[in-house]
Amino acid sequence: MLTEKQLMAAAKEHFAAEDARDLARLARTVSDDVEYLVREPYYPDDPGAITKRQGQGAVLDLWSGYYERFDAIRIECEEEDMVAFPGRNLVFCNVKILATPNQDFFGFPAGKPIRSLVGALCKFNDDGKMTSEAVYGDMGAVLTGVARMRAFLGKN
């Protein structure tokens, strides 16, 4: 099991790698079989609504896509924004994101920064590699979920 300090250091490095737009560095922070969930709203009867990305490659593809759609992404998470659960190798992080889309984003204009505050529940193995991350309250995920819900209603 990791200590509180080790958990916080592992989470901080993970978010710093995302912030640096460094896919190789990001890859070093996650396990090969990492599970990545960005929670969004959905209709309970929509069988395809819950999406998760499984594996390091899927997470790197996700971030590569973010880096293409946003000219700037600032990701901040300091130790005072974390609560660690060392007996379970978990850390909950309050993450601050400032992202500038390079194209219209769900009706929001390109070039205008968007602030998003998200919660991330991160689990690590004993080597300090992230094995799962569940993200809650992400503006992009919420907007994507709402768009999916509208599309689902159109299919029924």
Secondary structure by P-SEA (a helix, b strand, c coil): cccaaaaaaaaaaaaaaaaaccaaaaaaacccbbbbbbbbbbbccccccbbbbccaaaaaaaaaaaaaaccbbbbbbccccccccccccbbbbbbbbbbbbccccccccccbbbbbbbcccccccccccccbbbbcccaaaaaaaaaaaaaaaaac
